[in-house]
Amino acid sequence: MVAVHDFIRENGIDCDARRCDTVDVFYDSEQWEAAHESVDLMRSLMGSKDPAPEQTFFNSEETAKAFLVPDSLGSLKYEAGSLSAYKLTIGILKLALKKGLNLQCNTPATGISRVENGHQLVRWLVTTPRGTITAKQLVLATNGYTARLYSRLQGVVVPFRGFVTAQRPGQAMPQTGLETTYSFVYGRGYEYMISRPRGTKFQGDIVIGGGLTKGTNEGADEYGNTDDTVAADDRIVQYLLQSTQAYFGASWGPDHPDGRLRKSWSGIMGYSGDGYPLVGPVPGEDGLFLDVSFQGHGMVLCFLCANAVTQMIRGRDDEKLSEWFPNAYRVTEERLQKKFQGRLKVSGAAEAVQNGEIKENMTLRNRDV
């Protein structure tokens, strides 16, 4: 996120960006212990030459006082940020257009193929309703939709429809926005939340996503789903609406006179078999590159992954790149064989708060993220 916010500042992009802290609030003892172990390991590995970002733990009472969230095991605060992804994307496109980008809107890619002379690649063809595009090098940055164009990724990169709500804050909440962003961590899953910052449209609104298992077939129907034009699953929307009051308790207060829900929507994400992005040249496919599968974390990962794949395309895949780009993200033949196996069942933390389960027993059933 540091690189993203530096880029925004250097290029003067207006996208409601702010650097701020985030807080992970824990309801599961194993996850709480794992967070401590992870921070200790990070500090040990990074050492004093390139120290880890500051990480601060708070106990249950401190969490309730500092972050308005009662009945947790505790929390972890560290640096993060928030922004409008739409406005950032538009800002980047404007910069690229000034540099000569040929942008064709409303022109979906419907297929790709390669033209060879013997075994030597001549060019890649991209089919669209308005004609065919040719290129010596082709980057698929299509995330959850990628397998439709490149069938080798069927079952390797799986689309998944996630849900988000924008809510008017309760009347006891800060009406101009919270100081931090939040995650509510239970078992092996979480809800994620920001509030619209002071001075922006709908300042103070709570934007929270998650609630997968409250949907049809406990969310299983959303895997393989690439259609975000249909209405959001009302059961998930209702769960997310209830979760804010459950998490913040008395700090929420009465609902806004105009109602809690401002808007709900869904979007398509991409998940891989091993939980990491797939970035770089595809083995055996000269000129074809991937920059896909961000596991719902594209806001954090996309920017520098795009930088990395650009360096690879330009023939600059060297030790300097390896100093900061994780090898685990690179496309390999082995990773292309790993099929997505799905997630495990989870009980929602907000529901547990409402049922009194968190006060009596902080351990919730596990799920994979």
C-alpha positions as CSV (number, residue, x, y, z in Angstrom):
1,M,0.0,0.0,0.0
2,V,2.9,2.4,0.6
3,A,3.9,2.2,-3.1
4,V,0.3,2.8,-4.2
5,H,-0.1,5.8,-2.0
6,D,3.3,7.2,-3.1
7,F,2.2,6.8,-6.8
8,I,-1.1,8.5,-6.1
9,R,0.6,11.5,-4.4
10,E,3.3,11.8,-7.1
11,N,0.8,11.8,-9.9
12,G,-1.9,13.9,-8.2
13,I,-4.7,11.4,-8.6
14,D,-7.9,12.4,-6.8
15,C,-9.2,9.1,-5.4
16,D,-10.1,9.7,-1.8
17,A,-6.8,8.2,-0.7
18,R,-5.6,8.3,2.9
19,R,-2.9,6.5,4.7
20,C,-4.1,5.3,8.0
21,D,-3.8,2.5,10.4
22,T,-5.9,-0.7,10.3
23,V,-6.9,-2.9,13.1
24,D,-7.5,-6.7,13.1
25,V,-10.0,-7.6,15.8
26,F,-9.7,-11.3,16.9
27,Y,-12.4,-13.7,18.1
28,D,-10.5,-16.9,17.8
29,S,-7.7,-18.0,20.2
30,E,-5.7,-19.9,17.5
31,Q,-5.8,-16.9,15.2
32,W,-4.9,-14.6,18.1
33,E,-1.9,-16.7,18.9
34,A,-0.9,-17.1,15.3
35,A,-0.9,-13.3,14.9
36,H,1.6,-12.9,17.7
37,E,3.8,-15.7,16.2
38,S,3.6,-14.0,12.8
39,V,4.6,-10.6,14.0
40,D,7.5,-12.1,16.0
41,L,8.7,-14.1,13.0
42,M,8.4,-11.0,10.7
43,R,10.5,-8.9,13.1
44,S,13.1,-11.7,13.4
45,L,13.4,-12.2,9.6
46,M,13.5,-8.5,8.7
47,G,15.9,-7.5,11.4
48,S,17.1,-4.0,12.1
49,K,18.5,-3.2,8.6
50,D,15.1,-3.3,7.0
51,P,12.7,-3.3,10.0
52,A,9.2,-4.6,9.9
53,P,6.4,-2.0,10.0
54,E,5.2,-1.1,13.5
55,Q,2.7,-3.6,14.9
56,T,0.9,-3.0,18.1
57,F,-1.3,-5.4,20.1
58,F,-4.2,-4.4,22.3
59,N,-6.0,-6.5,24.8
60,S,-9.8,-6.9,25.0
61,E,-10.3,-3.8,27.2
62,E,-7.9,-1.6,25.2
63,T,-9.6,-2.7,22.0
64,A,-13.1,-1.8,23.3
65,K,-11.8,1.7,24.4
66,A,-9.6,2.5,21.4
67,F,-11.7,1.0,18.5
68,L,-15.2,0.8,19.9
69,V,-15.4,-3.0,19.6
70,P,-16.4,-4.9,22.8
71,D,-16.2,-8.6,23.5
72,S,-13.0,-9.5,21.5
73,L,-9.9,-11.3,22.5
74,G,-7.8,-8.3,21.4
75,S,-6.6,-6.6,18.3
76,L,-3.5,-5.8,16.2
77,K,-2.9,-2.4,14.7
78,Y,-0.6,-1.6,11.8
79,E,-0.2,0.8,8.9
80,A,-2.6,0.5,5.9
81,G,-4.8,2.9,3.9
82,S,-8.0,3.3,2.0
83,L,-9.0,4.7,-1.4
84,S,-11.6,4.6,-4.1
85,A,-10.6,1.8,-6.4
86,Y,-12.8,3.2,-9.2
87,K,-11.3,6.7,-9.0
88,L,-7.7,5.3,-8.8
89,T,-8.4,3.2,-11.9
90,I,-9.8,6.1,-13.9
91,G,-6.8,8.2,-12.8
92,I,-4.3,5.6,-14.0
93,L,-6.1,5.2,-17.3
94,K,-6.0,9.0,-17.8
95,L,-2.2,8.9,-17.2
96,A,-1.8,6.0,-19.7
97,L,-3.9,7.7,-22.4
98,K,-1.6,10.7,-22.2
99,K,1.3,8.3,-22.9
100,G,-0.5,6.8,-26.0
101,L,-2.7,4.0,-24.6
102,N,-5.3,2.8,-27.1
103,L,-8.2,2.1,-24.9
104,Q,-11.2,0.3,-26.4
105,C,-14.2,0.5,-24.1
106,N,-17.1,-2.0,-24.3
107,T,-15.0,-4.4,-26.3
108,P,-14.8,-7.7,-24.5
109,A,-12.1,-10.2,-25.4
110,T,-14.0,-13.4,-26.4
111,G,-11.0,-15.6,-27.2
112,I,-7.3,-15.9,-27.7
113,S,-5.2,-18.0,-30.1
114,R,-1.6,-18.2,-31.3
115,V,-0.2,-18.1,-34.8
116,E,2.9,-20.2,-35.4
117,N,5.4,-20.7,-38.2
118,G,6.5,-24.2,-37.5
119,H,7.1,-24.2,-33.7
120,Q,8.0,-20.5,-33.6
121,L,5.5,-18.0,-32.3
122,V,4.5,-15.3,-34.8
123,R,1.9,-13.5,-32.8
124,W,-1.1,-13.9,-30.5
125,L,-4.6,-13.1,-31.7
126,V,-7.3,-11.6,-29.4
127,T,-10.8,-12.0,-30.8
128,T,-13.4,-9.3,-30.0
129,P,-16.8,-8.4,-31.4
130,R,-15.2,-5.4,-33.2
131,G,-12.3,-7.3,-34.8
132,T,-9.1,-9.1,-34.0
133,I,-6.1,-7.6,-32.2
134,T,-2.6,-9.0,-32.8
135,A,0.4,-8.9,-30.5
136,K,3.8,-10.5,-30.1
137,Q,3.2,-10.5,-26.3
138,L,-0.1,-10.8,-24.5
139,V,-0.9,-10.2,-20.8
140,L,-4.0,-11.8,-19.3
141,A,-4.9,-9.5,-16.4
142,T,-8.5,-10.8,-16.3
143,N,-8.4,-12.3,-12.7
144,G,-11.5,-14.5,-12.1
145,Y,-12.5,-14.5,-15.8
146,T,-9.2,-15.8,-17.1
147,A,-10.1,-19.5,-17.6
148,R,-12.8,-18.4,-20.1
149,L,-9.9,-17.2,-22.4
150,Y,-7.2,-19.6,-21.4
151,S,-8.8,-23.0,-20.7
152,R,-5.6,-24.4,-19.1
153,L,-6.6,-22.4,-16.0
154,Q,-10.0,-24.2,-15.6
155,G,-10.1,-25.2,-12.0
156,V,-6.7,-23.5,-11.3
157,V,-8.1,-19.9,-11.1
158,V,-11.7,-20.0,-10.0
159,P,-14.1,-17.1,-10.0
160,F,-16.0,-16.3,-6.9
161,R,-18.7,-13.6,-6.3
162,G,-18.3,-11.6,-3.1
163,F,-20.6,-9.2,-1.5
164,V,-20.3,-5.7,0.0
165,T,-22.6,-3.2,1.7
166,A,-22.4,0.5,2.3
167,Q,-24.2,1.4,5.5
168,R,-25.1,4.7,7.2
169,P,-23.4,4.7,10.6
170,G,-25.3,4.3,13.8
171,Q,-26.0,7.5,15.5
172,A,-23.5,6.8,18.3
173,M,-20.7,6.2,15.8
174,P,-18.4,9.0,14.6
175,Q,-20.4,10.6,11.8
176,T,-17.4,11.8,9.8
177,G,-15.6,8.5,9.7
178,L,-13.5,6.2,11.8
179,E,-9.8,6.7,12.2
180,T,-8.8,3.2,11.1
181,T,-10.0,0.4,8.8
182,Y,-11.0,-2.9,10.3
183,S,-11.0,-6.7,9.9
184,F,-13.0,-8.9,12.2
185,V,-11.1,-12.3,12.4
186,Y,-12.8,-15.5,13.4
187,G,-11.7,-19.1,12.9
188,R,-9.9,-18.9,9.6
189,G,-12.1,-16.2,8.0
190,Y,-13.0,-12.5,8.5
191,E,-15.1,-9.6,7.5
192,Y,-13.4,-6.5,6.2
193,M,-14.5,-2.9,6.7
194,I,-13.6,0.7,6.0
195,S,-15.4,4.0,6.6
196,R,-15.7,6.8,4.1
197,P,-13.3,9.5,5.2
198,R,-14.1,13.0,6.3
199,G,-14.7,15.4,3.4
200,T,-15.8,12.8,0.9
201,K,-19.2,12.0,-0.5
202,F,-21.1,9.9,2.1
203,Q,-18.5,10.6,4.7
204,G,-18.7,8.3,7.7
205,D,-20.5,5.5,5.8
206,I,-19.4,2.0,6.8
207,V,-18.4,-0.2,3.9
208,I,-18.2,-3.9,4.9
209,G,-17.8,-7.1,2.9
210,G,-17.9,-10.8,3.7
211,G,-20.7,-13.0,5.0
212,L,-20.1,-15.8,2.4
213,T,-21.6,-18.7,4.3
214,K,-24.9,-17.0,4.8
215,G,-25.8,-17.4,1.2
216,T,-27.3,-20.3,-0.8
217,N,-25.7,-23.6,0.0
218,E,-23.6,-21.8,2.5
219,G,-21.9,-19.8,-0.3
220,A,-20.9,-22.7,-2.5
221,D,-23.1,-21.4,-5.3
222,E,-20.9,-18.3,-5.6
223,Y,-17.8,-20.4,-6.7
224,G,-17.6,-20.5,-10.5
225,N,-20.0,-17.5,-10.7
226,T,-18.9,-14.8,-13.1
227,D,-22.2,-12.8,-13.2
228,D,-22.3,-9.8,-10.9
229,T,-25.2,-8.2,-12.8
230,V,-27.8,-10.1,-10.8
231,A,-29.1,-8.9,-7.5
232,A,-27.0,-9.6,-4.4
233,D,-28.0,-12.5,-2.2
234,D,-30.4,-11.0,0.3
235,R,-29.3,-13.4,3.1
236,I,-25.7,-12.2,2.8
237,V,-26.8,-8.6,2.7
238,Q,-28.9,-9.0,5.8
239,Y,-26.0,-10.7,7.6
240,L,-23.7,-7.9,6.8
241,L,-26.3,-5.3,7.9
242,Q,-26.6,-7.1,11.2
243,S,-22.9,-7.6,11.7
244,T,-22.0,-3.9,12.1
245,Q,-24.3,-3.5,15.1
246,A,-23.1,-6.9,16.5
247,Y,-19.4,-5.9,16.2
248,F,-19.7,-2.4,17.6
249,G,-22.4,-3.2,20.2
250,A,-23.5,-0.1,22.2
251,S,-21.0,2.0,20.2
252,W,-23.3,1.7,17.2
253,G,-26.4,3.3,18.7
254,P,-29.8,3.8,17.0
255,D,-29.8,3.5,13.3
256,H,-29.7,6.5,11.0
257,P,-33.2,8.0,10.4
258,D,-32.9,7.1,6.7
259,G,-32.1,3.5,7.5
260,R,-28.9,1.5,7.7
261,L,-28.5,0.3,4.1
262,R,-27.3,2.8,1.5
263,K,-26.3,0.3,-1.2
264,S,-25.3,-3.4,-1.7
265,W,-23.4,-4.9,-4.6
266,S,-21.2,-7.8,-5.6
267,G,-18.0,-8.3,-7.6
268,I,-16.0,-11.2,-9.1
269,M,-12.8,-12.2,-7.5
270,G,-10.2,-14.9,-8.6
271,Y,-8.8,-17.6,-6.4
272,S,-6.0,-20.0,-7.1
273,G,-5.3,-23.5,-5.8
274,D,-2.5,-22.4,-3.5
275,G,-3.8,-19.0,-2.4
276,Y,-1.2,-16.9,-4.2
277,P,-1.4,-14.7,-7.4
278,L,-0.1,-16.1,-10.7
279,V,2.3,-13.6,-12.2
280,G,4.7,-13.9,-15.1
281,P,5.3,-15.9,-18.3
282,V,3.4,-19.1,-18.9
283,P,5.7,-22.1,-19.3
284,G,5.5,-23.5,-22.9
285,E,3.5,-20.4,-24.2
286,D,6.0,-18.0,-25.6
287,G,4.8,-14.4,-25.3
288,L,1.9,-15.2,-23.0
289,F,1.9,-13.6,-19.5
290,L,-0.4,-13.9,-16.5
291,D,-1.2,-11.3,-13.9
292,V,-4.2,-12.8,-12.2
293,S,-5.7,-14.5,-9.1
294,F,-5.5,-12.0,-6.2
295,Q,-7.7,-13.9,-3.7
296,G,-9.8,-10.8,-3.0
297,H,-6.6,-8.7,-2.1
298,G,-6.1,-6.9,-5.4
299,M,-6.1,-3.5,-3.7
300,V,-2.9,-4.5,-2.0
301,L,-1.3,-6.8,-4.5
302,C,-2.1,-5.6,-8.0
303,F,0.0,-2.5,-8.2
304,L,3.4,-4.2,-7.6
305,C,2.5,-7.4,-9.4
306,A,1.8,-5.3,-12.5
307,N,5.3,-3.7,-12.0
308,A,6.8,-7.2,-11.8
309,V,5.2,-8.6,-14.9
310,T,6.2,-5.4,-16.8
311,Q,9.8,-6.0,-15.8
312,M,9.5,-9.6,-17.0
313,I,8.1,-8.6,-20.4
314,R,10.9,-6.1,-20.8
315,G,13.5,-8.8,-20.1
316,R,14.5,-7.4,-16.7
317,D,13.7,-10.5,-14.6
318,D,16.9,-10.4,-12.6
319,E,18.3,-10.5,-9.1
320,K,17.0,-6.9,-8.5
321,L,13.4,-8.0,-9.2
322,S,13.9,-11.1,-7.0
323,E,14.9,-8.9,-4.1
324,W,11.3,-7.8,-3.6
325,F,9.0,-10.0,-5.7
326,P,8.0,-13.3,-4.0
327,N,8.9,-16.4,-5.9
328,A,5.7,-18.0,-4.6
329,Y,3.8,-15.7,-7.0
330,R,5.6,-16.8,-10.2
331,V,3.8,-18.9,-12.7
332,T,5.3,-22.4,-12.8
333,E,4.3,-25.7,-14.3
334,E,3.8,-27.1,-10.8
335,R,1.4,-24.3,-9.8
336,L,-0.6,-24.7,-13.0
337,Q,-1.4,-28.3,-11.8
338,K,-2.9,-27.2,-8.5
339,K,-6.6,-27.2,-8.6
340,F,-8.7,-25.1,-6.3
341,Q,-10.2,-27.2,-3.5
342,G,-12.7,-24.7,-1.9
343,R,-13.1,-23.3,1.5
344,L,-14.2,-24.9,4.8
345,K,-17.3,-24.2,6.8
346,V,-17.4,-21.3,9.3
347,S,-19.8,-19.8,11.8
348,G,-20.0,-16.0,11.4
349,A,-18.5,-14.0,14.2
350,A,-21.2,-11.4,14.2
351,E,-23.8,-14.2,14.7
352,A,-21.7,-15.5,17.6
353,V,-21.7,-12.1,19.2
354,Q,-25.5,-12.0,19.0
355,N,-25.8,-15.5,20.4
356,G,-23.5,-14.7,23.3
357,E,-21.0,-17.4,22.1
358,I,-18.0,-15.1,22.0
359,K,-18.3,-14.1,25.6
360,E,-18.5,-17.8,26.7
361,N,-16.2,-19.4,24.2
362,M,-14.0,-17.4,21.8
363,T,-13.3,-20.4,19.5
364,L,-15.3,-20.5,16.3
365,R,-15.4,-23.2,13.7
366,N,-12.6,-23.0,11.2
367,R,-12.8,-22.1,7.5
368,D,-10.1,-21.4,4.9
369,V,-9.9,-17.8,3.6
